[in-house]
Amino acid sequence: MNIVEKQAEIVTEFALFDDWMQRYEYMIELGKSLPLIAPTYKTDDHIIKGCQSKVWVHAELENDKIIFTADSDAIITKGIIAILIRVFSNQHPKDILAADTAFIDEIGLKEHLSPTRANGLVSMIKQLKMYALAYQTQLS
């Protein structure tokens, strides 16, 4: 499944819920299914700067696709990074770099986050794209 298809799937899933309490609960559930980062990567080198909560992300290149793992010390933040990893993991670096993240606005996520969490979301996207840029450079 490509990035656009994964984003459309997430938009459809979020549309099933009537209110934001249900969507937050769903995000918490998504966070529980997150591919967890190995404890060896839960270091300052892997923390996303700009997040109020601690969010660790690790990326590896396998068969020209990036595999992301992550964790967070906050349940909502863990749900947010789970959504992003679901979209971007197992994708080619160039596709991650070219990806539009308008689906976040479509599900209404940014407007329902506190300003600090919204900034953290932007930082998470930037970091995932930085990994993609680094790996794309290696592949070129």
MDTraj code that builds the backbone (N, CA, C; nanometers):
import mdtraj as md
import numpy as np

residues = "MET ASN ILE VAL GLU LYS GLN ALA GLU ILE VAL THR GLU PHE ALA LEU PHE ASP ASP TRP MET GLN ARG TYR GLU TYR MET ILE GLU LEU GLY LYS SER LEU PRO LEU ILE ALA PRO THR TYR LYS THR ASP ASP HIS ILE ILE LYS GLY CYS GLN SER LYS VAL TRP VAL HIS ALA GLU LEU GLU ASN ASP LYS ILE ILE PHE THR ALA ASP SER ASP ALA ILE ILE THR LYS GLY ILE ILE ALA ILE LEU ILE ARG VAL PHE SER ASN GLN HIS PRO LYS ASP ILE LEU ALA ALA ASP THR ALA PHE ILE ASP GLU ILE GLY LEU LYS GLU HIS LEU SER PRO THR ARG ALA ASN GLY LEU VAL SER MET ILE LYS GLN LEU LYS MET TYR ALA LEU ALA TYR GLN THR GLN LEU SER".split()
xyz = np.array([
    [0.0844, -0.1176, 0.0000],
    [0.0000, 0.0000, 0.0000],
    [0.0896, 0.1247, 0.0000],
    [0.0606, 0.2194, -0.0882],
    [0.1445, 0.3392, -0.0928],
    [0.0970, 0.4438, 0.0090],
    [0.1704, 0.5539, 0.0170],
    [0.1431, 0.6576, 0.1170],
    [0.0030, 0.7161, 0.1021],
    [-0.0358, 0.7494, -0.0199],
    [-0.1678, 0.8100, -0.0440],
    [-0.2796, 0.7143, -0.0018],
    [-0.2629, 0.5861, -0.0314],
    [-0.3639, 0.4865, 0.0073],
    [-0.3731, 0.4737, 0.1593],
    [-0.2583, 0.4750, 0.2262],
    [-0.2578, 0.4661, 0.3727],
    [-0.3236, 0.5892, 0.4344],
    [-0.2950, 0.7064, 0.3773],
    [-0.3559, 0.8297, 0.4277],
    [-0.5074, 0.8257, 0.4100],
    [-0.5533, 0.7796, 0.2946],
    [-0.6976, 0.7710, 0.2677],
    [-0.7638, 0.6731, 0.3655],
    [-0.6958, 0.5647, 0.3962],
    [-0.7473, 0.4663, 0.4914],
    [-0.7643, 0.5295, 0.6300],
    [-0.6679, 0.6094, 0.6711],
    [-0.6748, 0.6764, 0.8015],
    [-0.7879, 0.7792, 0.8044],
    [-0.8022, 0.8565, 0.6967],
    [-0.9113, 0.9545, 0.6885],
    [-1.0460, 0.8830, 0.7010],
    [-1.0608, 0.7702, 0.6323],
    [-1.1851, 0.6918, 0.6391],
    [-1.2098, 0.6418, 0.7810],
    [-1.1059, 0.5909, 0.8458],
    [-1.1203, 0.5405, 0.9829],
    [-1.1635, 0.6514, 1.0788],
    [-1.1011, 0.7678, 1.0684],
    [-1.1359, 0.8784, 1.1580],
    [-1.2771, 0.9301, 1.1326],
    [-1.3250, 0.9173, 1.0100],
    [-1.4607, 0.9628, 0.9764],
    [-1.5672, 0.8752, 1.0433],
    [-1.5302, 0.7564, 1.0870],
    [-1.6248, 0.6657, 1.1524],
    [-1.6664, 0.7145, 1.2911],
    [-1.5862, 0.8033, 1.3492],
    [-1.6125, 0.8481, 1.4859],
    [-1.6904, 0.9792, 1.4864],
    [-1.7840, 0.9880, 1.5804],
    [-1.8719, 1.1043, 1.5877],
    [-1.8078, 1.2248, 1.6539],
    [-1.7201, 1.2017, 1.7498],
    [-1.6628, 1.3155, 1.8219],
    [-1.5148, 1.2921, 1.8509],
    [-1.4520, 1.3966, 1.9031],
    [-1.3082, 1.3887, 1.9240],
    [-1.2689, 1.3034, 2.0429],
    [-1.3564, 1.2794, 2.1370],
    [-1.3222, 1.1868, 2.2460],
    [-1.3000, 1.0472, 2.1890],
    [-1.3869, 1.0069, 2.0974],
    [-1.3728, 0.8756, 2.0338],
    [-1.2449, 0.8702, 1.9493],
    [-1.2148, 0.9798, 1.8820],
    [-1.0936, 0.9829, 1.7995],
    [-0.9685, 0.9761, 1.8856],
    [-0.9701, 1.0458, 1.9998],
    [-0.8555, 1.0367, 2.0923],
    [-0.8389, 0.8935, 2.1423],
    [-0.9499, 0.8288, 2.1766],
    [-0.9434, 0.6900, 2.2224],
    [-0.8853, 0.5999, 2.1134],
    [-0.9252, 0.6266, 1.9888],
    [-0.8730, 0.5491, 1.8763],
    [-0.7220, 0.5729, 1.8607],
    [-0.6807, 0.6981, 1.8757],
    [-0.5371, 0.7288, 1.8655],
    [-0.4588, 0.6570, 1.9749],
    [-0.5148, 0.6505, 2.0932],
    [-0.4491, 0.5793, 2.2036],
    [-0.4351, 0.4310, 2.1680],
    [-0.5401, 0.3744, 2.1086],
    [-0.5333, 0.2343, 2.0650],
    [-0.4261, 0.2153, 1.9577],
    [-0.4185, 0.3100, 1.8630],
    [-0.3155, 0.3017, 1.7589],
    [-0.1765, 0.3060, 1.8216],
    [-0.1611, 0.3885, 1.9236],
    [-0.0337, 0.3983, 1.9932],
    [0.0079, 0.2670, 2.0561],
    [-0.0896, 0.1907, 2.1024],
    [-0.0593, 0.0609, 2.1642],
    [-0.0103, -0.0405, 2.0617],
    [-0.0464, -0.0194, 1.9342],
    [-0.0047, -0.1131, 1.8291],
    [0.1230, -0.0668, 1.7573],
    [0.1827, 0.0380, 1.8060],
    [0.3033, 0.0948, 1.7459],
    [0.4190, -0.0046, 1.7481],
    [0.4908, -0.0187, 1.6344],
    [0.6104, -0.1036, 1.6366],
    [0.7141, -0.0375, 1.7282],
    [0.7384, -0.0998, 1.8420],
    [0.8206, -0.0353, 1.9441],
    [0.9683, -0.0307, 1.9093],
    [1.0259, 0.0791, 1.9442],
    [1.1676, 0.1023, 1.9248],
    [1.2461, 0.0144, 2.0230],
    [1.3586, -0.0360, 1.9788],
    [1.4434, -0.1158, 2.0681],
    [1.4961, -0.0255, 2.1798],
    [1.5073, -0.0773, 2.3011],
    [1.5553, 0.0049, 2.4135],
    [1.6897, 0.0727, 2.3873],
    [1.7713, 0.0123, 2.3042],
    [1.9020, 0.0726, 2.2734],
    [1.8898, 0.2043, 2.1965],
    [1.7742, 0.2279, 2.1350],
    [1.7525, 0.3527, 2.0601],
    [1.6754, 0.4574, 2.1406],
    [1.6408, 0.4246, 2.2648],
    [1.5707, 0.5226, 2.3489],
    [1.6760, 0.6108, 2.4170],
    [1.7459, 0.6856, 2.3318],
    [1.8530, 0.7736, 2.3780],
    [1.8256, 0.9148, 2.3282],
    [1.9027, 1.0092, 2.3792],
    [1.8882, 1.1491, 2.3371],
    [1.9105, 1.1662, 2.1871],
    [1.9930, 1.0799, 2.1264],
    [2.0184, 1.0888, 1.9821],
    [1.8929, 1.0624, 1.8993],
    [1.7979, 0.9916, 1.9573],
    [1.6770, 0.9544, 1.8828],
    [1.5524, 1.0306, 1.9268],
    [1.5678, 1.1246, 2.0182],
    [1.4537, 1.2057, 2.0627],
    [1.4222, 1.3107, 1.9572],
    [1.2943, 1.3312, 1.9339],
    [1.2516, 1.4361, 1.8411],
    [1.2501, 1.5678, 1.9168],
    [1.3298, 1.6606, 1.8700],
    [1.3356, 1.7934, 1.9318],
    [1.2089, 1.8699, 1.8957],
    [1.1569, 1.9454, 1.9890],
    [1.0378, 2.0264, 1.9617],
    [0.9103, 1.9644, 2.0133],
    [0.9204, 1.8458, 2.0726],
    [0.8030, 1.7817, 2.1309],
    [0.8030, 1.8046, 2.2810],
    [0.6870, 1.8334, 2.3340],
    [0.6716, 1.8525, 2.4784],
    [0.6965, 1.7197, 2.5497],
    [0.6420, 1.6127, 2.4954],
    [0.6640, 1.4784, 2.5494],
    [0.7912, 1.4218, 2.4872],
    [0.8386, 1.3131, 2.5447],
    [0.9534, 1.2455, 2.4838],
    [0.9028, 1.1533, 2.3751],
    [0.9615, 1.1677, 2.2567],
    [0.9302, 1.0810, 2.1437],
    [1.0623, 1.0361, 2.0846],
    [1.0804, 0.9041, 2.0804],
    [1.2015, 0.8482, 2.0215],
    [1.1636, 0.7834, 1.8893],
    [1.2460, 0.8076, 1.7865],
    [1.2229, 0.7466, 1.6553],
    [1.3542, 0.6897, 1.6041],
    [1.3449, 0.5714, 1.5473],
    [1.4599, 0.5080, 1.4836],
    [1.4183, 0.4684, 1.3423],
    [1.5111, 0.4803, 1.2494],
    [1.4838, 0.4447, 1.1106],
    [1.5959, 0.3549, 1.0581],
    [1.5558, 0.2549, 0.9819],
    [1.6518, 0.1665, 0.9158],
    [1.6086, 0.1487, 0.7715],
    [1.7076, 0.1363, 0.6844],
    [1.6786, 0.1125, 0.5435],
    [1.6863, -0.0373, 0.5161],
    [1.5775, -0.0933, 0.4649],
    [1.5729, -0.2345, 0.4269],
    [1.5124, -0.2444, 0.2883],
    [1.5870, -0.3018, 0.1958],
    [1.5391, -0.3177, 0.0577],
    [1.4904, -0.1848, -0.0003],
    [1.5696, -0.0798, 0.0209],
    [1.5398, 0.0548, -0.0300],
    [1.4135, 0.1173, 0.0290],
    [1.3651, 0.0633, 0.1387],
    [1.2495, 0.1218, 0.2078],
    [1.2878, 0.1479, 0.3520],
    [1.2302, 0.2546, 0.4082],
    [1.2609, 0.2905, 0.5463],
    [1.1609, 0.2230, 0.6396],
    [1.2138, 0.1598, 0.7423],
    [1.1318, 0.0993, 0.8475],
    [1.1503, 0.1857, 0.9723],
    [1.0412, 0.2428, 1.0194],
    [1.0454, 0.3271, 1.1392],
    [0.9943, 0.2495, 1.2601],
    [1.0567, 0.2746, 1.3743],
    [1.0042, 0.2297, 1.5028],
    [1.0070, 0.3515, 1.5948],
    [0.9201, 0.3514, 1.6950],
    [0.9121, 0.4687, 1.7822],
    [0.8503, 0.4330, 1.9158],
    [0.8572, 0.5297, 2.0056],
    [0.7892, 0.5196, 2.1338],
    [0.7749, 0.6612, 2.1888],
    [0.6850, 0.6764, 2.2842],
    [0.6666, 0.8038, 2.3516],
    [0.6264, 0.7771, 2.4953],
    [0.6529, 0.8758, 2.5796],
    [0.6135, 0.8623, 2.7199],
    [0.4732, 0.9169, 2.7452],
    [0.4034, 0.9627, 2.6400],
    [0.2682, 1.0174, 2.6533],
    [0.1742, 0.9434, 2.5569],
    [0.0559, 0.9055, 2.6046],
    [-0.0311, 0.8192, 2.5240],
    [-0.0857, 0.8858, 2.3978],
    [-0.1209, 1.0130, 2.4050],
    [-0.1722, 1.0818, 2.2843],
    [-0.0586, 1.0979, 2.1834],
    [0.0571, 1.1389, 2.2323],
    [0.1732, 1.1576, 2.1443],
    [0.2122, 1.0251, 2.0793],
    [0.2023, 0.9184, 2.1549],
    [0.2330, 0.7858, 2.1011],
    [0.1352, 0.7525, 1.9882],
    [0.0095, 0.7914, 2.0042],
    [-0.0900, 0.7715, 1.8984],
    [-0.0592, 0.8528, 1.7744],
    [-0.0124, 0.9753, 1.7947],
    [0.0216, 1.0625, 1.6806],
    [0.1378, 1.0026, 1.6016],
    [0.2445, 0.9634, 1.6711],
    [0.3600, 0.9066, 1.6003],
    [0.3213, 0.7732, 1.5360],
    [0.2290, 0.6992, 1.5972],
    [0.1815, 0.5727, 1.5380],
    [0.1141, 0.5980, 1.4027],
    [0.0351, 0.7040, 1.3947],
    [-0.0316, 0.7395, 1.2684],
    [0.0733, 0.7723, 1.1621],
    [0.1710, 0.8540, 1.1992],
    [0.2743, 0.8945, 1.1031],
    [0.3574, 0.7746, 1.0573],
    [0.3915, 0.6869, 1.1506],
    [0.4714, 0.5703, 1.1148],
    [0.3906, 0.4757, 1.0260],
    [0.2632, 0.4631, 1.0536],
    [0.1773, 0.3791, 0.9689],
    [0.1800, 0.4288, 0.8244],
    [0.1830, 0.5593, 0.8067],
    [0.1841, 0.6180, 0.6726],
    [0.3215, 0.6056, 0.6069],
    [0.4277, 0.6361, 0.6817],
    [0.5598, 0.6487, 0.6214],
    [0.6487, 0.5253, 0.6292],
    [0.6238, 0.4347, 0.7224],
    [0.7115, 0.3182, 0.7345],
    [0.6923, 0.2241, 0.6165],
    [0.8011, 0.1607, 0.5779],
    [0.8011, 0.0659, 0.4672],
    [0.7744, 0.1343, 0.3319],
    [0.8217, 0.2584, 0.3226],
    [0.8094, 0.3357, 0.1985],
    [0.9486, 0.3769, 0.1512],
    [0.9603, 0.4052, 0.0227],
    [1.0872, 0.4507, -0.0351],
    [1.1135, 0.5945, 0.0108],
    [1.2388, 0.6279, 0.0398],
    [1.2697, 0.7643, 0.0860],
    [1.2155, 0.8750, -0.0042],
    [1.2262, 0.8573, -0.1363],
    [1.1782, 0.9637, -0.2271],
    [1.0267, 0.9839, -0.2140],
    [0.9534, 0.8761, -0.1869],
    [0.8084, 0.8866, -0.1699],
    [0.7731, 0.9592, -0.0399],
    [0.8526, 0.9343, 0.0639],
    [0.8315, 1.0033, 0.1916],
    [0.8586, 1.1517, 0.1740],
    [0.9668, 1.1836, 0.1041],
    [1.0013, 1.3247, 0.0821],
    [0.8950, 1.3970, -0.0006],
    [0.8350, 1.3268, -0.0949],
    [0.7349, 1.3885, -0.1833],
    [0.5949, 1.3907, -0.1216],
    [0.5767, 1.3197, -0.0117],
    [0.4431, 1.3034, 0.0456],
    [0.3854, 1.4337, 0.0987],
    [0.2584, 1.4497, 0.0705],
    [0.1796, 1.5596, 0.1236],
    [0.1221, 1.5111, 0.2568],
    [0.1125, 1.5979, 0.3544],
    [0.0568, 1.5559, 0.4834],
    [-0.0779, 1.6240, 0.5097],
    [-0.1496, 1.6578, 0.4039],
    [-0.2799, 1.7236, 0.4173],
    [-0.3816, 1.6335, 0.4874],
    [-0.3585, 1.5025, 0.4886],
    [-0.4522, 1.4117, 0.5553],
    [-0.4657, 1.4456, 0.7039],
    [-0.3629, 1.5051, 0.7618],
    [-0.3671, 1.5458, 0.9031],
    [-0.4741, 1.6528, 0.9233],
    [-0.4816, 1.7456, 0.8285],
    [-0.5864, 1.8478, 0.8344],
    [-0.7229, 1.7869, 0.8048],
    [-0.7253, 1.6896, 0.7124],
    [-0.8519, 1.6247, 0.6763],
    [-0.9156, 1.5544, 0.7962],
    [-0.8346, 1.4930, 0.8800],
    [-0.8920, 1.4253, 0.9970],
    [-0.9129, 1.5231, 1.1134],
    [-0.8657, 1.6481, 1.0952],
    [-0.8875, 1.7509, 1.1967],
    [-0.7924, 1.7427, 1.3142],
    [-0.6834, 1.6686, 1.2951],
    [-0.5922, 1.6449, 1.4067],
    [-0.5281, 1.7726, 1.4590],
    [-0.4719, 1.8517, 1.3691],
    [-0.3972, 1.9699, 1.4131],
    [-0.4840, 2.0669, 1.4931],
    [-0.6082, 2.0854, 1.4504],
    [-0.6956, 2.1810, 1.5191],
    [-0.7448, 2.1311, 1.6544],
    [-0.7301, 2.0003, 1.6801],
    [-0.7736, 1.9444, 1.8085],
    [-0.6571, 1.9143, 1.9027],
    [-0.5402, 1.9650, 1.8675],
    [-0.4238, 1.9485, 1.9540],
    [-0.3912, 2.0804, 2.0217],
    [-0.3314, 2.0719, 2.1384],
    [-0.2832, 2.1941, 2.2034],
    [-0.1714, 2.2510, 2.1149],
    [-0.1429, 2.3812, 2.1260],
    [-0.0359, 2.4399, 2.0431],
    [0.0979, 2.3665, 2.0579],
    [0.1305, 2.3221, 2.1790],
    [0.2586, 2.2527, 2.1960],
    [0.2564, 2.1158, 2.1278],
    [0.1429, 2.0449, 2.1341],
    [0.1344, 1.9152, 2.0648],
    [0.1347, 1.9350, 1.9127],
    [0.0684, 2.0412, 1.8660],
    [0.0678, 2.0698, 1.7212],
    [0.2100, 2.0979, 1.6732],
    [0.2878, 2.1717, 1.7530],
    [0.4285, 2.1951, 1.7183],
    [0.5060, 2.0639, 1.7180],
    [0.4750, 1.9785, 1.8138],
    [0.5402, 1.8480, 1.8203],
    [0.5093, 1.7635, 1.6978],
    [0.3851, 1.7703, 1.6504],
    [0.3446, 1.6982, 1.5298],
    [0.4285, 1.7434, 1.4103],
    [0.4444, 1.8738, 1.3966],
    [0.5264, 1.9285, 1.2881],
    [0.6708, 1.8787, 1.3019],
    [0.7224, 1.8772, 1.4237],
    [0.8590, 1.8286, 1.4480],
    [0.8722, 1.6810, 1.4115],
    [0.7701, 1.6009, 1.4420],
    [0.7732, 1.4586, 1.4076],
    [0.7807, 1.4395, 1.2565],
    [0.6963, 1.5122, 1.1838],
    [0.6959, 1.5013, 1.0369],
    [0.8320, 1.5423, 0.9820],
    [0.8862, 1.6527, 1.0335],
    [1.0178, 1.6998, 0.9878],
    [1.1240, 1.5939, 1.0105],
    [1.1217, 1.5314, 1.1285],
    [1.2236, 1.4313, 1.1606],
    [1.2120, 1.3088, 1.0697],
    [1.0910, 1.2625, 1.0450],
    [1.0735, 1.1472, 0.9563],
    [1.1222, 1.1801, 0.8152],
    [1.0960, 1.3025, 0.7722],
    [1.1422, 1.3444, 0.6387],
    [1.2940, 1.3635, 0.6370],
    [1.3529, 1.4027, 0.7503],
    [1.4992, 1.4149, 0.7570],
    [1.5650, 1.2779, 0.7429],
    [1.5078, 1.1772, 0.8072],
    [1.5584, 1.0407, 0.7891],
    [1.5486, 1.0008, 0.6424],
    [1.4349, 1.0319, 0.5803],
    [1.4153, 0.9982, 0.4388],
    [1.5190, 1.0686, 0.3518],
    [1.5463, 1.1937, 0.3823],
    [1.6463, 1.2693, 0.3058],
    [1.7842, 1.2066, 0.3194],
    [1.8189, 1.1687, 0.4421],
    [1.9495, 1.1073, 0.4670],
    [1.9638, 0.9752, 0.3883],
    [1.8592, 0.8924, 0.3920],
    [1.8653, 0.7655, 0.3213],
    [1.8569, 0.7835, 0.1695],
    [1.7814, 0.8826, 0.1235],
    [1.7737, 0.9110, -0.0196],
    [1.9113, 0.9511, -0.0726],
    [1.9840, 1.0288, 0.0071],
    [2.1193, 1.0714, -0.0309],
    [2.2099, 0.9496, -0.0433],
    [2.1948, 0.8542, 0.0471],
    [2.2762, 0.7312, 0.0415],
    [2.2442, 0.6503, -0.0843],
    [2.1162, 0.6496, -0.1240],
    [2.0758, 0.5698, -0.2404],
    [2.1138, 0.6340, -0.3722],
    [2.1321, 0.7647, -0.3716],
    [2.1606, 0.8361, -0.4972],
    [2.3016, 0.8106, -0.5457],
])
top = md.Topology()
chain = top.add_chain()
for i, resn in enumerate(residues, 1):
    res = top.add_residue(resn, chain, resSeq=i)
    for name in ("N", "CA", "C"):
        top.add_atom(name, md.element.get_by_symbol(name[0]), res)
traj = md.Trajectory(xyz[None], top)
